[in-house]
Amino acid sequence: MAYELIGKCPVCSQELEVSKLTCNFCGTSIEGNFELCKFCKLDQDQKQFIEVFIKCRGNIKEVERELNISYPTVRSKLDQVIKSLGYDVSAEVEDRTGKRKEILDMLNAGDISSKEAIKLLKEL
């Protein structure tokens, strides 16, 4: 019986390392220190979320329906996965939020038209 490879130690929660690979057909074994793929390091809930996200082709509305969760929950789960994969999402989110505010401030001040504001917001 084959078990799914886990990425974190069940005792201390630190990342695991693969030290032996074996061919089930010919019995060849290779020993060494091998890194796990990034996705192996995700917990089971994160893997399930990513599977649904991909199945829905990244359409957040479909993910909401499929998992019966709200938009903020989908975004939160996606941010958690992104962080678990080793990427920083906060700077990107803050940058987009700042640009949106800047565009809305320009619209409010009359520096740009509503059509221009819509075009700029869509480009973000």
RAUR-V530950 format. One record per residue. RES is the residue in three letters. PSI is psi in degrees with one decimal (NA if undefined). Layout:
res:RES psi:PSI
res:RES psi:PSI
This chain:
res:MET psi:128.7
res:ALA psi:137.3
res:TYR psi:151.4
res:GLU psi:138.4
res:LEU psi:130.4
res:ILE psi:153.3
res:GLY psi:-14.4
res:LYS psi:144.7
res:CYS psi:129.5
res:PRO psi:-13.0
res:VAL psi:-50.9
res:CYS psi:-3.5
res:SER psi:13.5
res:GLN psi:161.4
res:GLU psi:138.3
res:LEU psi:160.2
res:GLU psi:137.9
res:VAL psi:131.7
res:SER psi:-9.6
res:LYS psi:134.3
res:LEU psi:136.9
res:THR psi:136.4
res:CYS psi:121.0
res:ASN psi:-18.4
res:PHE psi:-54.9
res:CYS psi:-9.8
res:GLY psi:1.9
res:THR psi:136.5
res:SER psi:143.0
res:ILE psi:125.8
res:GLU psi:144.5
res:GLY psi:-162.4
res:ASN psi:113.7
res:PHE psi:137.1
res:GLU psi:143.9
res:LEU psi:153.3
res:CYS psi:159.8
res:LYS psi:-37.6
res:PHE psi:-25.9
res:CYS psi:-22.1
res:LYS psi:-9.4
res:LEU psi:148.5
res:ASP psi:172.0
res:GLN psi:-40.7
res:ASP psi:-40.7
res:GLN psi:-39.0
res:LYS psi:-41.6
res:GLN psi:-42.7
res:PHE psi:-46.8
res:ILE psi:-39.0
res:GLU psi:-45.1
res:VAL psi:-41.8
res:PHE psi:-44.7
res:ILE psi:-42.9
res:LYS psi:-37.2
res:CYS psi:7.5
res:ARG psi:33.4
res:GLY psi:6.0
res:ASN psi:107.9
res:ILE psi:-36.3
res:LYS psi:-41.9
res:GLU psi:-37.8
res:VAL psi:-41.7
res:GLU psi:-49.7
res:ARG psi:-45.8
res:GLU psi:-42.1
res:LEU psi:-5.7
res:ASN psi:49.3
res:ILE psi:163.6
res:SER psi:164.6
res:TYR psi:-49.2
res:PRO psi:-33.2
res:THR psi:-40.6
res:VAL psi:-48.1
res:ARG psi:-42.1
res:SER psi:-45.2
res:LYS psi:-39.8
res:LEU psi:-43.6
res:ASP psi:-39.9
res:GLN psi:-41.7
res:VAL psi:-45.1
res:ILE psi:-44.3
res:LYS psi:-41.4
res:SER psi:-28.4
res:LEU psi:-3.0
res:GLY psi:14.4
res:TYR psi:151.3
res:ASP psi:117.7
res:VAL psi:-21.1
res:SER psi:-41.5
res:ALA psi:-41.6
res:GLU psi:-43.5
res:VAL psi:-45.2
res:GLU psi:-38.2
res:ASP psi:-46.3
res:ARG psi:-40.3
res:THR psi:-41.6
res:GLY psi:-39.7
res:LYS psi:-39.7
res:ARG psi:-45.3
res:LYS psi:-40.7
res:GLU psi:-44.6
res:ILE psi:-44.9
res:LEU psi:-35.7
res:ASP psi:-40.6
res:MET psi:-40.3
res:LEU psi:-46.3
res:ASN psi:-35.5
res:ALA psi:-8.2
res:GLY psi:11.7
res:ASP psi:-25.7
res:ILE psi:159.1
res:SER psi:168.0
res:SER psi:-35.7
res:LYS psi:-42.4
res:GLU psi:-40.8
res:ALA psi:-43.9
res:ILE psi:-44.3
res:LYS psi:-45.2
res:LEU psi:-40.0
res:LEU psi:-37.2
res:LYS psi:-27.6
res:GLU psi:-15.4
res:LEU psi:NA
